[in-house]
């Protein structure tokens, strides 16, 4: 079992920045993919950014060039640097770990609110 805990959400003005962090309760074995999803009110949860244990990254078109995912395998963390935030980025952001042979794990989410 892997527990994921997100932090770093909050209220920010449009154009501002936030950094989300996600800490895992234990070492995450490879191969795996760590990612960030978000869910806005009335909408489905969507993938925002993901980073495989091998280093490959994937971003949603809506955040390319503004968000950057990074991970520290020694600390079992994955971060999401969010710049040039827009009101449409307002959502609950969830950390996710897909671990081959173990399963799919989710954090409880952290709320990001971007005011116009």
C-alpha positions in Angstrom: 0.0 0.0 0.0 1.2 3.5 -0.9 -0.2 6.6 0.7 0.1 9.9 -1.2 -0.2 13.3 0.4 -0.4 16.5 -1.6 0.4 19.9 -0.4 0.9 23.4 -1.7 -2.6 24.3 -3.0 -4.2 27.6 -2.2 -5.5 30.9 -3.6 -3.5 32.8 -6.2 -4.2 35.6 -8.6 -4.2 35.0 -12.4 -0.7 35.2 -13.7 0.8 33.9 -10.4 2.6 30.7 -9.6 2.1 27.8 -7.2 4.1 24.7 -6.5 2.4 21.5 -5.6 4.2 18.6 -3.8 3.2 15.0 -3.3 5.0 12.7 -0.9 4.7 9.0 -0.9 4.7 7.0 2.3 7.2 4.5 1.0 9.6 3.8 -1.8 8.0 3.5 -5.1 9.4 0.7 -7.1 10.1 0.9 -10.8 8.7 0.8 -13.3 6.1 3.4 -12.4 4.5 6.6 -13.5 3.9 9.5 -11.1 1.4 12.1 -12.2 -0.9 15.0 -11.4 -4.6 15.1 -12.4 -7.2 17.8 -11.7 -10.9 17.9 -11.5 -12.9 21.1 -11.8 -16.4 21.3 -10.6 -18.8 19.5 -12.9 -16.0 18.1 -15.0 -14.2 14.8 -15.2 -10.8 14.2 -13.7 -8.1 14.8 -16.3 -4.4 14.1 -16.6 -2.3 17.2 -16.3 1.3 15.9 -16.2 3.0 12.6 -15.7 6.6 11.5 -15.4 7.7 7.9 -15.8 10.5 6.4 -13.8 12.6 6.4 -16.9 12.2 10.1 -17.2 9.7 10.5 -20.0 7.1 13.3 -19.4 3.6 13.9 -20.7 1.6 17.1 -20.4 -1.9 18.1 -21.3 -2.0 20.6 -24.1 -3.7 23.1 -21.8 -0.7 23.3 -19.5 2.2 22.9 -21.8 4.8 25.6 -21.4 3.3 26.7 -18.1 3.5 23.6 -15.8 6.5 21.5 -15.1 6.5 18.1 -13.4 9.6 16.9 -11.5 10.3 14.0 -9.2 12.9 13.1 -6.6 13.2 9.3 -6.4 15.4 9.4 -3.3 12.7 11.4 -1.4 9.7 9.7 -3.0 8.2 13.0 -4.1 6.7 14.4 -7.2 6.2 18.2 -7.7 4.2 20.3 -10.1 5.4 23.8 -10.7 2.6 25.9 -12.1 3.3 29.3 -13.7 1.1 31.8 -15.5 -1.9 30.4 -13.8 -5.3 31.1 -15.3 -8.8 31.0 -13.7 -9.6 27.9 -15.7 -6.8 26.1 -13.8 -9.0 26.2 -10.7 -9.6 22.7 -9.6 -8.8 20.0 -7.1 -5.4 18.6 -8.0 -4.6 14.9 -7.3 -1.4 13.1 -7.1 -1.3 9.6 -8.7 1.1 6.7 -8.7 0.8 3.9 -11.1 3.1 1.1 -10.0 3.5 -2.0 -12.1 2.6 -5.1 -10.2 1.1 -3.1 -7.3 -1.6 -0.9 -8.6 -2.9 2.6 -8.9 -2.8 5.0 -6.0 -4.3 8.4 -5.4 -3.9 11.3 -2.9 -6.9 13.0 -1.4 -6.3 16.2 -3.4 -5.4 19.8 -2.9 -7.5 22.7 -4.0 -6.1 25.4 -6.3 -8.1 28.5 -6.8 -7.1 31.1 -9.4 -8.8 34.4 -9.1 -9.2 36.7 -12.1 
